[in-house]
Amino acid sequence: MTASAQSPDPQAEAVRSAESAPEGGHFLSLLIALVVLFLLYPVMVELGLIRLYRLGFIAFLIVAVWTLSHDRRVLVISIALGLTTVAGQFGIFVAPTPAVVLVTGTLAMLFLAFTTVVTLAAVLRPGKVTTDKLAGAICAYLLLGLTFSVLFSLVEFVKPGSFSFPAGFEARRPAPATSSSSSTSASSS
């Protein structure tokens, strides 16, 4: 047996793994989970059911791990990040200390960033454009927004007031643009 047969090319292995992945539905499932997550948040906050929303986020994590499960290395990393994030979510239920909230938020952000990168890599891979790839592209866009929302929440958590303006601050707005004919007629009257 040759050395090349014993250690296959990692890129070729990744391509074979992607080609052998089950077709269709994975990104659509993730897209549905993301849309539900986005729709539930304002309702749950308004009703004071943020703990229940955390359970919905855990369900989203499970769907995301399942979506990424076609590649063994990606699966291992997503399970590791996902399980630690789930543990942190349960930690917030038990002891919502600032340290637990900060660590869990950081883990969630890392998981979301990883999921975004893997989703983008799958979508940008050469090949036929399918409905699932389009769903993946939408997922990547939504995941990017969700990742940054968690990042900004962490910034606000660490330094409250980071995104507020001082009292009495008024944003300057540019003067309305006018055409030369309307300004000429206005000045001549």
SULLINQUI-V553496 format. One record per run of one state. SS is the DSSP state (h for helix, s for strand, l for the rest). FROM is the first residue (numbers start at 1). TO is the last residue. Records with the same first field share a line. If there is no record, write none. Layout:
# SULLINQUI-V553496
SS: FROM-TO ; FROM-TO
This chain:
# SULLINQUI-V553496
l: 1-2 ; 7-9 ; 21-25 ; 47-49 ; 68-71 ; 95-97 ; 125-130 ; 159-179 ; 189-189
h: 3-6 ; 10-20 ; 26-46 ; 50-67 ; 72-94 ; 98-124 ; 131-158 ; 180-188
